[in-house]
Amino acid sequence: METDRVIVHTPPDFSFPECLAYLSRSADECMFHIEGETVTRALEVDGQPVVFSMSEDPDGISVEFKQGRPDGKAGEEVSAFIRDWLDLGRDLTPFYELAEGDPLLRQAVREHRGLRVVGIPDLFETFVWAILGQQITVSFAYVLKKRFVETFGTPVESDGQTFWIFPDAGAVAGFDPDALRELKITGRKSEYIIDIARMIADGELTKTGLLELKDDKLIEKELTAIRGIGPWTANYALMRCLHSPDAYPAADVGLHNALKLAAGLDRKPTLPETEAFAEPWKGWRAYATFYLWRLLH
């Protein structure tokens, strides 16, 4: 019997509710909808939109196809996307052992055990989000992202709702910066986004190519050579898109606030202090950062 539902199996140290809580942090998120305990979004597979929802299941994550069928490539690509999105291939046992003995991480891990580094599988979306978020509040970054997606993305109607497929790098590559400035994105950020779109569209910058470097420092060096990408943005991409467990956005304001809270400081830590705090976490600094961020929400 044909079904529009598949199961994505999850590791034992995974909590769907914890990941859902992270995904629910902003009402302005435009790439997916959350109703109750179900997340629904659109994805493009072979040039065709697929709309799927995911929810917790005793066997893992239940994926229901609202538009498109799970047979063949659609089912495989959506399942792979979810595994990437939620970093399901990662064994967190070593991280939990480290965190249990660390006074700064112990509380966050005990409260949010099962949380994964929720990623951004698409490289272009990762850089757009990171660049938009440079030196502004997270809430305003969400507003800018929503304007960008709803102006240049592809709408998909399903069950009376509109879902969005993120703007294509090839299309954005041909824009004049004024098109982005009209959305209240600064001129510099508009130029950075278009430059990166061109690099991705031309095949100069690819997720596969970066992963093939197999070294965070080499990837950071490659990325920071690109105009508009500094160490924070490079490490953010390493963490959220390339799934390095050791990426460390040391200049992140949210991380500083979380460390102030976790360490009981009366001020934010300096950058050298932020680096020093992370020394015991080497190998797992991205996960340490992600769990510390959760203390703020």
MIBA-658453 format. One line per field, with one value per residue (C-alpha): residue number from 1; x, y, z. Coordinates in nm, 4 decimals, padded with zeros to 6 digits, always signed. Layout:
# residues N
n NUM,...
u X,...
v Y,...
w Z,...
This chain:
# residues 297
n 1,2,3,4,5,6,7,8,9,10,11,12,13,14,15,16,17,18,19,20,21,22,23,24,25,26,27,28,29,30,31,32,33,34,35,36,37,38,39,40,41,42,43,44,45,46,47,48,49,50,51,52,53,54,55,56,57,58,59,60,61,62,63,64,65,66,67,68,69,70,71,72,73,74,75,76,77,78,79,80,81,82,83,84,85,86,87,88,89,90,91,92,93,94,95,96,97,98,99,100,101,102,103,104,105,106,107,108,109,110,111,112,113,114,115,116,117,118,119,120,121,122,123,124,125,126,127,128,129,130,131,132,133,134,135,136,137,138,139,140,141,142,143,144,145,146,147,148,149,150,151,152,153,154,155,156,157,158,159,160,161,162,163,164,165,166,167,168,169,170,171,172,173,174,175,176,177,178,179,180,181,182,183,184,185,186,187,188,189,190,191,192,193,194,195,196,197,198,199,200,201,202,203,204,205,206,207,208,209,210,211,212,213,214,215,216,217,218,219,220,221,222,223,224,225,226,227,228,229,230,231,232,233,234,235,236,237,238,239,240,241,242,243,244,245,246,247,248,249,250,251,252,253,254,255,256,257,258,259,260,261,262,263,264,265,266,267,268,269,270,271,272,273,274,275,276,277,278,279,280,281,282,283,284,285,286,287,288,289,290,291,292,293,294,295,296,297
u +00.0000,+00.1381,+00.1952,+00.2890,+00.4854,+00.8406,+01.0410,+01.3834,+01.5574,+01.7364,+02.0211,+01.9491,+02.0915,+01.8438,+01.5497,+01.2964,+01.1302,+01.4641,+01.5306,+01.1723,+01.2196,+01.5235,+01.3393,+01.0534,+01.2707,+01.1379,+00.7897,+00.9570,+01.1216,+01.0096,+01.1626,+00.9235,+00.5982,+00.5492,+00.2065,+00.1978,+00.4712,+00.4926,+00.7362,+00.6412,+00.8578,+00.9165,+01.2204,+01.3113,+01.3920,+01.4860,+01.3353,+01.0010,+00.8687,+00.8120,+00.6259,+00.6746,+00.6051,+00.8002,+00.7003,+00.8187,+00.7605,+00.8531,+01.0871,+01.2443,+01.0994,+00.7780,+00.7874,+00.4597,+00.4588,+00.1973,+00.3012,+00.5094,+00.5507,+00.8151,+00.8878,+01.2177,+01.4432,+01.2079,+01.1988,+01.5747,+01.6542,+01.4110,+01.5417,+01.9007,+01.8061,+01.6578,+01.9642,+02.1814,+01.9509,+01.9511,+02.3057,+02.1672,+02.4889,+02.6735,+02.7523,+02.7309,+02.8538,+03.2034,+03.0540,+02.8192,+03.1044,+03.3090,+03.0171,+02.9250,+03.2665,+03.2631,+03.1071,+03.0101,+02.8401,+02.6873,+02.3648,+02.2946,+02.3498,+02.1376,+01.8518,+01.8682,+02.0138,+01.9315,+01.9624,+02.1584,+02.3359,+02.0412,+02.2003,+02.1333,+02.2006,+02.2127,+02.5452,+02.3987,+02.1268,+02.3925,+02.5977,+02.2955,+02.1774,+02.5236,+02.5884,+02.2462,+02.3140,+02.6448,+02.6368,+02.2570,+02.0125,+01.8917,+01.5315,+01.6099,+01.8121,+01.4977,+01.3009,+01.5610,+01.5734,+01.1951,+01.1984,+01.4757,+01.3014,+00.9538,+01.0879,+01.3224,+01.2262,+00.9765,+00.6336,+00.4723,+00.1047,-00.0070,-00.3112,-00.3925,-00.0463,+00.2459,+00.5871,+00.9071,+01.2029,+01.5127,+01.6242,+01.8502,+02.2136,+02.2152,+01.9281,+02.0679,+02.4065,+02.2534,+02.0996,+02.2093,+02.2823,+02.0005,+01.7511,+01.8674,+01.9084,+01.5376,+01.4790,+01.6833,+01.9865,+02.2977,+02.4936,+02.7962,+02.5918,+02.4052,+02.7371,+02.8693,+02.5581,+02.5667,+02.9409,+02.8910,+02.5904,+02.8129,+03.0846,+02.8315,+02.6584,+02.9958,+03.1015,+03.3934,+03.2431,+03.0696,+02.9768,+03.1411,+03.4615,+03.4840,+03.4155,+03.6903,+03.9458,+03.8798,+04.0426,+03.8683,+04.1675,+04.2023,+03.8300,+03.8424,+04.1391,+03.9558,+03.6410,+03.7992,+03.9705,+03.6210,+03.5042,+03.2436,+03.3445,+03.5443,+03.6349,+03.2903,+03.1041,+03.3467,+03.3054,+02.9303,+02.9270,+03.1568,+02.9176,+02.5753,+02.6351,+02.9530,+02.8790,+03.2233,+03.1787,+03.4756,+03.3926,+03.4042,+03.2539,+03.4486,+03.3342,+02.9650,+02.7699,+02.5220,+02.8083,+02.9501,+02.6113,+02.5758,+02.9259,+02.8536,+02.5444,+02.7046,+03.0185,+02.8328,+03.0310,+02.9295,+03.0340,+03.0722,+03.4006,+03.6719,+03.7713,+04.0844,+03.8685,+03.6176,+03.9014,+04.0355,+03.6955,+03.6835,+04.0230,+03.8767,+03.6094,+03.8419,+03.6927,+03.3424,+03.3422,+03.0525,+02.8341,+02.9452,+02.8484,+02.5112,+02.4206,+02.5328,+02.3141,+02.0170,+02.0638,+01.9518,+01.6173
v +00.0000,+00.3416,+00.5908,+00.9574,+00.9007,+00.7873,+00.7475,+00.9039,+00.7029,+00.8979,+00.8116,+00.7390,+01.0731,+01.2813,+01.4870,+01.6097,+01.8412,+02.0105,+02.0699,+02.1902,+02.4388,+02.5813,+02.6013,+02.7849,+03.0694,+03.3348,+03.4057,+03.5763,+03.2588,+03.2325,+02.9047,+02.6771,+02.6811,+02.5284,+02.4254,+02.2459,+01.9844,+01.9683,+02.1490,+02.1979,+02.3376,+02.3319,+02.1964,+02.1872,+01.8428,+01.8136,+02.1547,+02.0632,+02.1823,+01.9245,+02.0183,+01.7957,+01.8021,+01.6301,+01.5308,+01.3000,+00.9275,+00.6327,+00.5138,+00.8544,+01.1374,+01.0896,+01.2715,+01.3309,+01.4552,+01.7249,+01.7925,+01.5515,+01.1820,+01.0086,+00.7467,+00.7715,+01.0735,+01.2983,+01.0622,+01.0150,+01.3857,+01.4959,+01.2279,+01.3349,+01.6988,+01.6239,+01.4224,+01.7164,+01.9794,+01.8066,+01.6605,+01.3105,+01.1297,+01.2641,+01.0492,+01.2923,+01.0518,+01.2095,+01.5579,+01.4608,+01.2981,+01.6172,+01.8442,+01.6499,+01.7321,+02.0970,+02.3558,+02.5904,+02.3261,+02.0923,+02.2901,+02.3502,+01.9847,+01.8535,+02.0877,+02.0395,+01.6935,+01.5614,+01.9003,+01.8923,+02.1750,+02.2625,+02.3474,+02.5377,+02.2776,+02.5262,+02.7126,+03.0261,+03.0552,+03.0145,+03.3062,+03.5285,+03.4693,+03.5229,+03.8412,+03.9844,+03.9182,+04.1028,+04.3838,+04.3945,+04.2295,+03.8774,+04.0008,+04.2563,+03.9944,+03.7783,+04.0743,+04.1294,+03.7591,+03.7478,+04.0477,+03.8878,+03.5500,+03.6869,+03.9260,+03.6933,+03.3389,+03.0980,+03.0687,+02.7272,+02.7009,+02.3987,+02.3455,+02.7158,+02.8190,+02.9745,+02.8150,+02.9533,+02.8064,+03.0128,+03.2478,+03.0873,+03.2031,+03.2127,+03.4600,+03.6798,+03.6861,+03.8989,+04.1581,+04.5156,+04.5977,+04.8545,+04.5652,+04.4548,+04.8054,+04.8614,+04.6002,+04.8117,+04.5831,+04.8014,+04.8699,+04.6755,+04.3710,+04.3856,+04.3752,+04.0913,+03.8794,+03.9343,+03.8590,+03.5311,+03.4461,+03.4886,+03.2661,+02.9934,+03.0246,+03.0011,+02.6971,+02.8807,+02.8285,+02.4980,+02.3060,+01.9931,+02.1802,+02.3228,+01.9856,+01.8288,+02.0528,+01.8474,+02.1045,+02.3885,+02.6209,+02.5684,+02.6271,+02.9413,+03.0698,+03.0012,+03.1755,+03.4794,+03.5568,+03.6417,+04.0008,+04.0238,+03.7031,+03.7456,+03.4862,+03.5021,+03.4419,+03.1666,+02.9831,+03.0306,+02.8598,+02.5858,+02.5273,+02.5593,+02.4371,+02.2279,+02.0683,+02.1039,+02.0036,+02.2251,+02.5529,+02.8402,+03.1832,+03.3451,+03.6993,+03.6084,+03.8439,+03.5718,+03.3462,+03.6256,+03.6757,+03.3023,+03.2756,+03.5721,+03.3875,+03.0441,+03.1741,+03.4166,+03.7155,+04.0772,+04.1686,+04.0047,+03.8139,+03.9632,+03.7882,+03.6341,+03.5121,+03.3660,+03.1758,+03.0587,+02.9317,+02.7076,+02.5426,+02.2374,+02.2011,+02.1559,+01.9090,+02.0066,+02.3864,+02.4188,+02.1986,+02.3828,+02.7107,+02.5804,+02.4510,+02.7743,+02.9710,+02.7683,+02.9159,+03.2495,+03.1278
w +00.0000,-00.0935,+00.1874,+00.2025,+00.5208,+00.5947,+00.9148,+00.9647,+01.2326,+01.5044,+01.7445,+02.1125,+02.2310,+02.0300,+02.1553,+01.9024,+02.1615,+02.2345,+01.8647,+01.8219,+02.1070,+01.9291,+01.5955,+01.7704,+01.8979,+01.6547,+01.5206,+01.2237,+01.0904,+00.7290,+00.6089,+00.7973,+00.9924,+01.3366,+01.4607,+01.7925,+01.7729,+01.3935,+01.1636,+00.7972,+00.5192,+00.1440,-00.0347,-00.4024,-00.5422,-00.9114,-00.9778,-00.8197,-00.4819,-00.2097,+00.1081,+00.4108,+00.7816,+01.0556,+01.4065,+01.6809,+01.6402,+01.8657,+01.5884,+01.5230,+01.3146,+01.1196,+00.7861,+00.6065,+00.2479,+00.1906,-00.1687,-00.3727,-00.2962,-00.0858,-00.3481,-00.5320,-00.5091,-00.3105,-00.0145,-00.0196,-00.0496,+00.2201,+00.4569,+00.3834,+00.4336,+00.7772,+00.8801,+00.7770,+00.9302,+01.2709,+01.2595,+01.3150,+01.2234,+01.5271,+01.8340,+02.1256,+02.3927,+02.4117,+02.4353,+02.7160,+02.9074,+02.8686,+02.9624,+03.2763,+03.4201,+03.3119,+03.5473,+03.2621,+03.0461,+03.3031,+03.3609,+02.9911,+02.9012,+03.1863,+03.0941,+02.7157,+02.6638,+02.3177,+02.1488,+01.8249,+01.6455,+01.4244,+01.0941,+00.7748,+00.5030,+00.2137,+00.1861,+00.0250,+00.2902,+00.5601,+00.4315,+00.3701,+00.7271,+00.8744,+00.6755,+00.7543,+01.1226,+01.1345,+01.3939,+01.4360,+01.6735,+01.5997,+01.5884,+01.3153,+01.1252,+01.1128,+00.9728,+00.6986,+00.6137,+00.5837,+00.3467,+00.1396,+00.1144,+00.0448,-00.2197,-00.4080,-00.3024,-00.4576,-00.2893,-00.2604,-00.1653,+00.0354,+00.2591,+00.2505,+00.3663,+00.1822,+00.2169,+00.0715,-00.1115,-00.0434,-00.3236,-00.5814,-00.5787,-00.9590,-00.9642,-00.6858,-00.8614,-01.1342,-00.9034,-00.8617,-00.4943,-00.5052,-00.5178,-00.1728,-00.0363,-00.0992,+00.1732,+00.4213,+00.3850,+00.3996,+00.0825,+00.2017,+00.3033,-00.0288,-00.2146,+00.0018,-00.0578,-00.4355,-00.4514,-00.2644,-00.4833,-00.7892,-00.6422,-00.5624,-00.9002,-01.0781,-00.8761,-00.7119,-00.3668,-00.2902,+00.0204,-00.1217,-00.1988,+00.1524,+00.3137,+00.1027,+00.2783,+00.5955,+00.8219,+01.0038,+00.9830,+00.6085,+00.5592,+00.7742,+00.5731,+00.2459,+00.3644,+00.5266,+00.1957,+00.0654,+00.1089,+00.3835,+00.5609,+00.8803,+01.1454,+01.3087,+00.9811,+00.8778,+01.2077,+01.1946,+00.8537,+00.9834,+01.2708,+01.1078,+00.7505,+00.7484,+01.0878,+01.2387,+01.6052,+01.6969,+01.5182,+01.7645,+01.6853,+01.9679,+01.8818,+01.9070,+02.1335,+02.2295,+02.3350,+02.5506,+02.7184,+02.7770,+02.9262,+03.1532,+03.2783,+03.3085,+03.4819,+03.7082,+03.5824,+03.6430,+03.2873,+02.9479,+02.9053,+02.6889,+02.3674,+02.5295,+02.8189,+02.5713,+02.4037,+02.7410,+02.8581,+02.5499,+02.5964,+02.7764,+02.5057,+02.2083,+01.9669,+02.0804,+02.0916,+01.8435,+02.0613,+02.3737,+02.2056,+02.0922,+02.4374,+02.6018,+02.3584,+02.4810,+02.8289,+02.6826,+02.5399
